[in-house]
Amino acid sequence: MSENITDNKNNINEHDNHEHEYDGIKELKNPSPMWVIFLFFITICFSGIYAVKYFGYPNNGMDQASEYKAAVEEQKNKMITMGGAGNKLTEPQMLAAGEKIFKEKGCIACHGAKGEGNAIGPNLCDNFWINGCKPEQILGIITEGKPEKGMTSYKSSLTAAQINQVAVFVMKKLVGSNPANAKVAQGTECK
Ligand code: HEC
């Protein structure tokens, strides 16, 4: 057994000495053309630049996760100002449409004619929120309502675009206005 191993070793060495010839098959020296080697080094440099740029430090916002986050954020902003997919209203048109809904769909019964709040619903003109001040939270409370607290769900009486319009009206026109008889703030301040 051990003899065999030594034999094999000798064989290998023998073949090495014969410039990699075995069973009459000879290894030839055929270096890759310069351009292939050049390309090879370019790919190495490229991977270095790529790694620093997309995974590197400091985070420059170009990695997949940040790009995705930015795209989602942009889409949300678009939705909130443009009234959702398919809604081609300009901002003034949107605010007017939102105001109309606010006045005609019963919001004033519980939130007051100017959104000042009354015995039923909270003040929508301050920046204090019971259910959160993020656009998706405001859309959410109008869409789903909160029946146990007396807020109507509007998902069956308004379209998504209309809910968006009235939400934009609340956020851009009511919040920050200072109506008379404003109801005392409820919830937490939106920072
Ligand atoms: C039947 C009464 C009623 C009607 C109608 C009503 N709301 Fe409300 N709304 C409430 C009450 C009560 C709350 C507070 C719920 C709570 O305590 O969380 C509320 C909460 C809200 C909030 C969240 C406020 C906060 O501080 O978190 C928004 C925004 C809102 N309503 C918008 C509207 C809009 C827009 C309409 C019309 C499309 C409307 N509401 C119609 C009673 C009503």
Residues whose N, C-alpha, C, O or C-beta is under 5 A from the ligand:
A	BS01	HEC	K105 G106 C107 C110 I120 G121 P122 F128 W129 I130 N131 G132 I138 I141 I142 K146 K149 G150 M151 T152 V166 Q186 G187
